Amino acid sequence: MDPSVQNSVLTIRNVTKSFGPVMALRDMNLTVRPGRVHTLLGENGAGKSTLMKILAGVYQPTSGTVELEGQPYAPTSPQDAAARGLTIVFQELSLCNNLTVAENILATREPSSMGFINDKALVRQAAEIVRDLGLPIDVTEKVGNLSIAQRQLVEIAKGLSIDAKIVILDEPTSSLSDNEADILFAIIERLKQRGVAVIYISHRMEEIMRLSDDITVIRDGEYITTRERESVTIDALIALMVGRRMDEIYPPRDVDAPATSIAPVLSVDNLTHSEDFRNISFDVRPGEILGFFGLIGSGRSEVMNALFGMKPATGTIRLDGETVSITSPVDAIAKRIGFVTENRKEEGLVLSHSVEWNISMVALQSYASRLGFMRGRAERAAAVDEVKRLSIKTGSLDTVAGALSGGNQQKIVLAKWLLTHPKVLILDEPTRGVDVGAKFEIYKIIRQLAAQGTAILLVSSELPEVLGLSDRVVVMHEGRLSATLEGDDRNPETIMTFATGFQS
């Protein structure tokens, strides 16, 4: 039964939003009560972002009404929404990398005197905000020097620095470790105790069941239902969200894992970086999925950056038994190593360019004629094939990548590397910020690549994902390899024991 409209802080009635002939929202309804966490659940493209942008004043609804504390609510900008008591922390970072943490947190609200910014007061106020939230961040550090996880914490601090009646958190833990997520959960509990309403958007089902008081499911731009957490199960929510049951979240292997007698395609011995990791050794065979797990700061992503030539390192790298030198991404690509980075917005895509351009940009040389001219038809045909193969939902190949949902953007990044026909494919957080339906599709693609003989290095902060897909698991702790686990040792308890350094 839907929560009563009585005592609500926010009420949305029959809100519709269209963009030309495209209907993004249709008769959307939502009731949010103070002091409760109201989760909005739906696949990428379901309409969650459109609804949040209406609440934030970025979009205006085509029809329908919104009320805040019983009064009409129609903000014209995020600043107007904040002035009315609603703040939003978007999943995609809106920070300025060349500014400090303090300058980002208090952007447009800097303390000033006689028209000049008071830098000391700025640092002091930001430090108080960070300290009150319990965030381990130096406010004088430039954001560009921070990790993705640290930037996510700054984004959260920025949003929560405003005294709000409603706080919207869009995938706030997508880049956070378990410890950092626990800090956020404690903050949310304090917000609830103060009577603040929290609208929470996440694809992590365990997290949703832990935090939520109310859960609203939307699908294809339409309201489906609202349930209180105690009255619903994860399986039921998934069925409501995707319109089908998903008995197997992780697709089974179509072929057996490669035998240990098969020679590795990639061998790494004593790979070392002076600051980030030391003496890392492993190998991966054709068709094997080798998982990498570790807590934030373990060095797992840094190892991948070194393998792709983005970070200098000493040690030995062998491909098909031959020692190779990889000093740049160009070297890695030439040796048929692909890299799906964890930061698709800044490193994986050019958001202002078309779907076709993003898919073909790494493999452009394959479509050049002997005279150096581009074979445009062949390039476009290859992009069409990848869109069909990966079920990328786009209006056309000419649509800009930034207009697509997160799951479809991630598929474009995958398509880009698949066109290079990699021997080794590095996947660093391949499903970060991706809904459960798109995850399942990406998992199927990973399985298919392995079945075709691609060696895959899978880095993930989601332990179920590592366990569900990997044949063996490399566990890292504070820049060192703690263990390589397979068989019955590949279980959550053993992995976490090594990840926390208890047995390292």
MOJO-V178865 format. One record per residue. N is the residue number from 1. SS is DSSP state (alpha for helix, beta for strand, coil for the rest). PSI is psi in degrees with one decimal (NA if undefined). D_LAST is the distance of its C-alpha to the last C-alpha in Angstrom with 1 decimal. Layout:
# MOJO-V178865
n: <N,N>
ss: <SS,SS>
psi: <PSI,PSI>
d_last: <D_LAST,D_LAST>
This chain:
# MOJO-V178865
n: <1,2,3,4,5,6,7,8,9,10,11,12,13,14,15,16,17,18,19,20,21,22,23,24,25,26,27,28,29,30,31,32,33,34,35,36,37,38,39,40,41,42,43,44,45,46,47,48,49,50,51,52,53,54,55,56,57,58,59,60,61,62,63,64,65,66,67,68,69,70,71,72,73,74,75,76,77,78,79,80,81,82,83,84,85,86,87,88,89,90,91,92,93,94,95,96,97,98,99,100,101,102,103,104,105,106,107,108,109,110,111,112,113,114,115,116,117,118,119,120,121,122,123,124,125,126,127,128,129,130,131,132,133,134,135,136,137,138,139,140,141,142,143,144,145,146,147,148,149,150,151,152,153,154,155,156,157,158,159,160,161,162,163,164,165,166,167,168,169,170,171,172,173,174,175,176,177,178,179,180,181,182,183,184,185,186,187,188,189,190,191,192,193,194,195,196,197,198,199,200,201,202,203,204,205,206,207,208,209,210,211,212,213,214,215,216,217,218,219,220,221,222,223,224,225,226,227,228,229,230,231,232,233,234,235,236,237,238,239,240,241,242,243,244,245,246,247,248,249,250,251,252,253,254,255,256,257,258,259,260,261,262,263,264,265,266,267,268,269,270,271,272,273,274,275,276,277,278,279,280,281,282,283,284,285,286,287,288,289,290,291,292,293,294,295,296,297,298,299,300,301,302,303,304,305,306,307,308,309,310,311,312,313,314,315,316,317,318,319,320,321,322,323,324,325,326,327,328,329,330,331,332,333,334,335,336,337,338,339,340,341,342,343,344,345,346,347,348,349,350,351,352,353,354,355,356,357,358,359,360,361,362,363,364,365,366,367,368,369,370,371,372,373,374,375,376,377,378,379,380,381,382,383,384,385,386,387,388,389,390,391,392,393,394,395,396,397,398,399,400,401,402,403,404,405,406,407,408,409,410,411,412,413,414,415,416,417,418,419,420,421,422,423,424,425,426,427,428,429,430,431,432,433,434,435,436,437,438,439,440,441,442,443,444,445,446,447,448,449,450,451,452,453,454,455,456,457,458,459,460,461,462,463,464,465,466,467,468,469,470,471,472,473,474,475,476,477,478,479,480,481,482,483,484,485,486,487,488,489,490,491,492,493,494,495,496,497,498,499,500,501,502,503,504>
ss: <coil,coil,coil,coil,coil,coil,coil,beta,beta,beta,beta,beta,beta,beta,beta,beta,beta,beta,beta,coil,coil,beta,beta,beta,beta,beta,beta,beta,beta,beta,beta,beta,beta,coil,coil,coil,beta,beta,beta,beta,beta,coil,coil,coil,coil,coil,coil,alpha,alpha,alpha,alpha,alpha,alpha,alpha,alpha,coil,coil,coil,coil,coil,coil,coil,beta,beta,beta,beta,beta,beta,coil,coil,beta,beta,coil,coil,coil,coil,coil,alpha,alpha,alpha,alpha,alpha,alpha,alpha,coil,beta,beta,beta,beta,coil,coil,coil,coil,coil,coil,coil,coil,coil,coil,beta,alpha,alpha,alpha,alpha,alpha,coil,coil,coil,coil,coil,coil,beta,beta,coil,coil,beta,beta,coil,alpha,alpha,alpha,alpha,alpha,alpha,alpha,alpha,alpha,alpha,alpha,alpha,alpha,alpha,alpha,coil,coil,coil,coil,coil,coil,coil,coil,beta,alpha,alpha,alpha,coil,coil,alpha,alpha,alpha,alpha,alpha,alpha,alpha,alpha,alpha,alpha,alpha,alpha,alpha,coil,coil,coil,coil,coil,beta,beta,beta,beta,beta,coil,coil,coil,coil,coil,coil,coil,alpha,alpha,alpha,alpha,alpha,alpha,alpha,alpha,alpha,alpha,alpha,alpha,alpha,alpha,alpha,alpha,coil,coil,coil,beta,beta,beta,beta,beta,coil,coil,coil,alpha,alpha,alpha,alpha,alpha,alpha,alpha,coil,coil,beta,beta,beta,beta,beta,beta,coil,coil,beta,beta,beta,beta,beta,beta,beta,alpha,alpha,alpha,coil,coil,alpha,alpha,alpha,alpha,alpha,alpha,alpha,alpha,alpha,coil,coil,coil,coil,coil,coil,coil,coil,coil,coil,coil,coil,coil,coil,coil,coil,coil,coil,coil,coil,coil,beta,beta,beta,beta,beta,beta,beta,beta,beta,beta,coil,coil,coil,beta,beta,beta,beta,beta,beta,beta,beta,beta,coil,coil,coil,beta,beta,beta,beta,beta,coil,coil,coil,coil,coil,coil,alpha,alpha,alpha,alpha,alpha,alpha,alpha,alpha,coil,coil,coil,coil,coil,coil,beta,beta,beta,beta,beta,beta,coil,coil,beta,beta,beta,coil,coil,coil,coil,alpha,alpha,alpha,alpha,alpha,alpha,coil,coil,beta,beta,beta,beta,coil,coil,coil,alpha,alpha,alpha,alpha,alpha,coil,coil,coil,coil,coil,beta,alpha,alpha,alpha,alpha,alpha,alpha,coil,coil,coil,alpha,alpha,alpha,alpha,beta,coil,coil,coil,coil,coil,beta,coil,alpha,alpha,alpha,alpha,alpha,alpha,alpha,alpha,alpha,alpha,alpha,alpha,alpha,alpha,coil,coil,coil,coil,coil,coil,coil,coil,coil,coil,beta,alpha,alpha,alpha,coil,coil,alpha,alpha,alpha,alpha,alpha,alpha,alpha,alpha,alpha,alpha,alpha,alpha,alpha,coil,coil,coil,coil,coil,beta,beta,beta,beta,beta,coil,coil,coil,coil,coil,coil,coil,alpha,alpha,alpha,alpha,alpha,alpha,alpha,alpha,alpha,alpha,alpha,alpha,alpha,alpha,alpha,alpha,coil,coil,coil,beta,beta,beta,beta,beta,coil,coil,coil,alpha,alpha,alpha,alpha,alpha,alpha,alpha,coil,coil,beta,beta,beta,beta,beta,beta,coil,coil,beta,beta,beta,beta,beta,beta,coil,alpha,alpha,alpha,coil,coil,alpha,alpha,alpha,alpha,alpha,alpha,alpha,alpha,coil,coil,coil,coil,coil>
psi: <133.2,142.4,147.7,145.4,-23.6,142.2,18.1,150.1,-25.6,131.8,125.3,126.7,119.6,41.7,128.7,141.8,122.9,148.1,93.0,-129.2,-8.5,123.1,106.1,-34.7,143.9,112.8,52.7,136.9,140.6,135.5,121.3,129.7,149.1,149.4,18.8,152.6,117.2,108.3,135.4,117.3,130.8,157.4,162.5,133.9,0.8,-17.8,2.8,-48.0,-38.8,-45.1,-42.3,-36.2,-29.1,-44.8,-31.4,-4.5,8.3,-41.9,156.4,138.1,148.0,-37.4,169.7,174.6,152.1,134.1,136.9,115.0,42.5,-2.2,146.1,137.7,114.2,71.2,150.0,-4.0,162.8,-34.3,-40.1,-40.8,-42.1,-39.1,-26.7,-8.2,16.9,126.9,148.5,134.8,103.8,152.1,-45.5,127.4,139.4,28.9,157.4,113.1,-24.6,0.2,161.3,168.8,-46.0,-44.1,-34.4,-43.2,-40.9,23.3,132.9,-3.5,29.9,137.2,137.4,162.8,121.2,37.1,-1.5,143.0,132.5,96.9,-39.6,-43.2,-35.7,-48.7,-41.4,-46.2,-42.7,-39.8,-37.2,-41.5,-47.4,-41.2,-43.2,-32.6,-12.7,31.8,132.1,71.2,138.9,115.6,-12.4,-6.5,143.5,139.3,-33.8,-19.0,-2.9,157.7,167.1,-41.0,-43.0,-37.9,-37.2,-39.3,-37.6,-41.7,-40.7,-44.6,-40.0,-46.6,-38.6,-1.9,-10.8,132.5,108.2,154.3,-31.3,129.4,124.7,123.6,112.9,106.4,52.9,-20.1,10.5,-24.7,7.3,147.5,172.1,-40.8,-42.7,-36.6,-37.6,-36.0,-45.4,-42.1,-36.8,-37.7,-43.1,-40.2,-39.0,-37.9,-43.2,-42.9,-27.6,-1.4,9.8,137.0,135.1,120.6,119.8,129.2,122.7,154.9,0.9,106.6,-40.0,-39.1,-42.1,-44.2,-24.5,-38.2,-31.9,146.3,-44.7,147.0,121.3,129.4,131.3,150.3,128.2,40.8,4.9,146.9,131.0,-57.8,163.0,129.7,147.5,146.4,-40.5,-16.8,9.8,153.8,165.9,-44.9,-41.1,-39.4,-42.1,-42.9,-40.4,-36.9,-45.1,-6.8,14.5,160.4,146.1,87.0,-28.3,109.0,-37.3,114.0,140.3,159.7,138.3,-26.0,159.3,155.1,149.6,142.5,151.7,-17.1,-15.1,135.0,140.5,147.3,-29.7,129.0,133.8,126.8,121.0,40.5,128.6,136.4,137.5,-27.7,-32.0,-33.3,158.5,133.8,52.0,122.8,133.1,169.2,160.0,137.2,159.8,131.6,3.4,144.3,109.0,112.1,148.0,123.8,143.8,157.9,167.5,131.8,1.0,-19.9,5.4,-44.9,-34.8,-37.0,-43.6,-39.4,-38.3,-41.7,-27.7,6.4,15.7,-9.1,129.4,143.1,153.5,166.9,-172.5,131.5,127.0,134.1,123.2,39.5,-6.0,128.3,131.5,159.1,123.9,103.7,-1.6,161.3,-30.3,-42.4,-45.8,-45.2,-41.8,-28.5,12.8,45.6,127.1,157.3,106.6,101.9,157.5,-21.4,78.3,-30.4,-41.7,-29.5,-17.4,-25.3,157.1,97.5,-27.5,-5.3,167.9,165.0,-46.4,-47.2,-42.6,-37.0,-39.3,-3.6,-33.3,-30.9,18.8,-36.8,-27.3,-18.8,18.3,137.4,174.4,-28.2,1.2,0.6,147.9,135.8,84.3,-38.5,-41.0,-39.7,-44.6,-39.0,-39.2,-40.1,-40.0,-43.8,-41.4,-36.8,-41.7,-44.0,-40.0,3.7,48.6,123.5,106.4,147.2,-39.8,172.0,-18.3,-5.7,138.2,141.3,-33.1,-15.2,-8.6,161.8,164.4,-40.6,-40.5,-33.1,-41.6,-36.1,-34.4,-42.0,-42.3,-45.3,-39.3,-43.9,-29.5,-30.2,-18.5,-5.3,62.6,146.3,-39.7,128.3,119.2,124.9,104.3,107.2,59.0,-16.7,21.9,125.0,20.2,138.1,169.1,-33.7,-45.8,-34.3,-46.7,-40.0,-40.4,-39.5,-39.8,-39.6,-42.7,-44.0,-43.4,-41.9,-44.0,-41.4,-27.4,-1.8,2.7,133.1,129.0,129.7,111.3,112.5,126.5,143.2,-3.2,106.9,-41.7,-34.3,-43.9,-45.8,-35.3,-22.8,-29.9,147.9,-38.9,159.6,124.1,123.9,130.8,149.9,120.0,48.7,4.8,154.9,114.7,-38.2,154.9,116.3,142.7,171.1,-140.2,-19.9,-13.2,72.6,160.0,-42.5,-46.1,-43.0,-46.5,-31.4,-46.4,-34.5,-31.8,-1.9,9.8,-31.7,11.0,NA>
d_last: <50.3,50.0,49.5,52.9,54.1,55.1,53.0,51.2,50.2,50.2,52.4,52.6,55.6,56.4,54.8,55.3,54.2,55.4,55.0,58.2,58.3,54.6,54.1,50.6,51.3,54.0,55.2,51.8,51.7,49.2,49.4,46.8,47.0,45.9,42.8,41.3,38.7,40.6,38.5,40.2,39.0,40.1,39.2,39.2,42.9,43.9,45.4,42.8,42.7,46.5,46.9,44.5,46.4,49.6,48.3,47.1,50.5,49.5,51.6,54.8,55.3,58.2,59.3,58.3,57.6,54.8,55.2,53.2,54.2,57.4,58.4,58.6,55.5,55.7,53.7,54.5,51.3,47.8,49.2,52.0,49.5,47.5,50.8,51.6,48.2,46.0,42.9,40.7,37.2,37.2,34.3,35.2,34.7,38.0,36.7,38.1,35.5,37.7,38.1,35.9,34.2,37.1,39.7,38.2,37.9,41.5,43.1,46.8,46.6,46.1,47.8,50.8,53.7,57.0,55.5,52.5,48.9,47.7,44.3,43.4,44.3,42.4,39.1,39.8,40.6,37.6,35.3,36.8,36.2,32.5,32.1,34.0,31.9,28.7,27.4,25.0,27.3,29.4,32.9,34.1,31.6,33.2,32.1,31.9,28.9,26.8,24.5,26.0,24.2,25.6,28.9,29.0,28.6,31.4,33.5,33.0,34.0,37.0,38.2,37.7,39.5,42.7,44.2,44.6,46.0,44.0,40.6,39.7,36.0,35.6,32.2,30.6,27.0,27.0,24.8,22.9,19.4,19.4,19.4,22.2,24.1,24.1,25.8,28.3,29.0,29.7,32.1,33.8,34.3,36.0,38.2,39.3,40.2,42.4,44.2,42.8,42.7,39.7,40.1,36.7,36.1,33.0,32.1,29.1,30.7,28.3,28.6,32.3,32.6,30.7,32.7,36.2,39.4,41.5,40.8,43.3,43.1,44.9,45.6,47.5,48.7,50.0,49.2,48.2,47.5,46.0,44.2,42.7,39.0,39.8,42.3,40.3,37.3,34.9,36.7,40.0,39.0,37.8,41.1,43.0,41.2,41.5,44.6,43.1,40.6,37.3,36.4,33.6,31.5,29.6,32.1,31.6,31.4,34.9,33.7,31.0,27.7,28.1,27.8,25.2,28.1,28.9,28.2,25.8,27.6,24.8,22.3,20.0,18.7,16.8,17.9,17.5,19.1,19.5,18.5,16.7,14.3,13.5,13.7,13.6,15.1,16.5,20.0,22.2,25.5,28.8,29.0,25.3,23.5,19.9,18.1,15.6,14.0,12.3,13.6,16.2,15.1,12.2,14.7,15.5,19.2,19.3,18.2,21.1,23.4,22.9,23.6,26.8,27.9,27.6,25.1,25.3,22.5,22.4,21.4,23.2,24.2,26.4,28.6,30.4,29.5,31.0,29.2,30.0,29.9,29.3,30.3,31.7,31.9,35.3,33.6,31.1,34.0,36.1,33.5,33.4,30.1,30.5,28.5,28.9,27.6,26.3,29.3,32.2,34.8,34.2,32.7,33.6,37.3,40.4,41.6,45.2,45.7,46.7,44.7,46.2,45.3,41.7,41.4,43.0,42.0,39.3,41.5,44.8,45.3,45.7,48.8,50.6,53.8,54.7,56.7,53.8,55.0,52.8,53.6,53.4,54.4,51.6,49.0,50.3,50.4,46.8,45.8,48.0,46.2,42.8,44.0,45.4,42.4,39.9,42.4,42.3,44.7,46.8,50.5,50.8,49.1,50.6,48.9,46.6,42.9,42.5,45.0,42.8,40.3,36.5,36.1,38.9,37.6,34.3,36.3,38.2,35.0,34.1,37.7,37.7,35.0,36.4,39.6,37.8,36.9,33.3,31.5,28.1,27.9,25.1,25.2,23.5,24.0,27.2,28.4,27.8,30.9,32.4,34.2,33.6,36.5,35.6,32.0,33.4,35.5,32.7,30.6,33.7,33.9,30.3,31.1,34.3,32.8,30.3,33.3,35.1,32.5,30.7,27.0,25.2,21.9,21.5,19.6,20.0,18.9,20.7,18.6,21.8,22.9,19.8,20.2,24.0,24.3,21.4,21.6,17.9,15.1,12.7,9.9,9.1,7.6,9.8,11.2,8.6,8.3,5.2,7.8,11.6,13.3,17.0,19.6,19.0,15.2,16.1,16.6,16.1,14.3,11.6,11.2,11.2,8.6,6.0,8.3,8.3,4.8,5.9,3.8,0.0>
